[in-house]
Amino acid sequence: MTRSFIQTLARTLRAPLAALLATAVLAPAVQAQTGELRIGYQKSASLFVLQKAQGTLEKRLAPLGFGVKWVEFPAGPQLLEGLNLGAVDVGYVGEAPPIFGQAAGAKFQYIGFDPAAPQAEAILIPKDSAIKTVADLKGKKVALNKGSNVHYLLVRLLEKSGLKLTDIQVVYLPPADARAAFESKAVDAWVIWDPFQAAAEKATGARVLADGTGVVNNYQFYLGEREFVAKNAKVIQAWFEDSVERGTWLKNNLRQAAEVIAPLQGLPVDVVELALRRYEFNVKPVTPEVAAGQQKIADTFFELKLIPKAISISDAVAR
């Protein structure tokens, strides 16, 4: 990494973290650390699955004396719990899990974010459903993973249609169980994210009742355990850089990336490719505008009594 790159990053993004990392990277060489970067990931997190498959991060961290351990979680809320319990050092989740985690006292920092991907989450209905609009969900059973991004999506879409969460029957289920309930018609609708969304569309003919377009951003966040981030700036920077490079390669080689990722996710290549098209992979340090968006979600969840206390997102943003 060149001095000009670091200086440009700090100047362009105006992120305190960038300045911190610039200092660490440009400092005189010291004795290499030895350790392990434990990464919490979800099988649905395609970029992380790609990094794991290609081994690029392991190669980048080797000169720093660090290895990599990949720890899989079923969804973001469980990953945050793992981060809070010290099972992993860093992770990648959507907008809602960090808010629930911070409200529960998790000690983490926002390190970076991927751009908005509002089409990568949606309310799905069966192909033969009589439901036509979000307003038609009144009194209906709607499945979702509690504390995930789609929790906020549902709140906003209902609000836009003049409804509240109490106007529907919310059924909290993890993705696999929700898919089964959806296919058996034990629920009337399913709020879900990609690639589960794409898989249901392709396999069952599920229809998108509404996605996040014009309603939510659906950012994806890179998080780190607070103490680990403070002590391992070079490792965090290497992870950050590898994520930028792999994300760029992925978007420029969608079909090839899908072919690598698909067998690891247990999904058909065309399903993975569809999901990849709806995500953006271009990690940047968290901006004040993005933090403000997170604060709006946190305030909404507090008002709905979904979290036990009000929180300040700025307390968890890397300085």
C-alpha positions, 0 to 999 in steps of 0.5 A: 500500500502506498503513502498516496493511497492512504492519504487519498483514503483519509482525505476523500472519505474523511474517516477517523478510522482511515487516519488511524490506519494510515498511521499504523501502516506508515509507521516504521516496521516492528516485529511481526505479530503472531495471531489469528483473525477470527472472522464471523460470516454467514453462508449468505454473505457471498463476498466472505464466502468468496474470500474463504474459497479463494484464500486471498486474505490468508495470503495477505495476512501471512506477512503480518504473522496472522492466520485466519479462522472462519466461523459460520453463523446462521444469521446476523443476530447470532453473529453479533452474539458471537462477537459479544462473547469473544468467539470472533474478532470481526464480522459482516452483517446488515443494518439491524443486528448491530443495533440489537447488539449495541442495545445488549451491550456488545463491545464492537465498532463499525469499521466499514460499510457496503453501498445500499442494496435495497433490492436485495431484501423483500417481502415474498408471497406465494405465486398463487397468493391473492395478496396484491399489496402490503396493505393486504397483509393486515391480519396475515402471518408474516415470517421473518428472522427477528433482529435482522435487516428485514425487520426494519424493512417490514416496519417501514413497508407497513408504515408506508401502507398505514399499518403497524406491526401489531396489525399483522401476525409476526412469526419469528423464524430463521431462514431455513425454517421460514422457507419451509413454513412459506412453502407449506403455506403455514405463513402468508408472506416471508420477509427475507434477503438474498440469496434466500430471496433469489432461491425462493423466487427461482425454486417456487415462483415466489413473487416480490410483493415489495422490496426496499427500493425507495424505503430502506438502504439495506447497507451491509456493515463490517464490524470489529471487536473494539479491543481487537481493532485498537490493537491490530490496525494493520490486520484490520487494514489488510482485511479492509483492502482484501474486501475492496479488491475481492468486491471489485473482482466479484462485480466484474466477474459475476458469473465466475464468482457465482460458480465459485460461491454456489457450491459452498452456499448449496445453491444453483449458479443462476440463483447466486448470480441473481443475488450478486447482481442485487448487492454492491461490494465496495467497502468504505469507512462509515460516513456521518450520513450512514451513521445517521441512517443507523441512528434512525433505525435504532430510534425506530426500534426503541420507539417500537420497544424492540430494543430495551434502551435508546442507543447512540450509534456514534458510540460504536463508530470507529474514531 
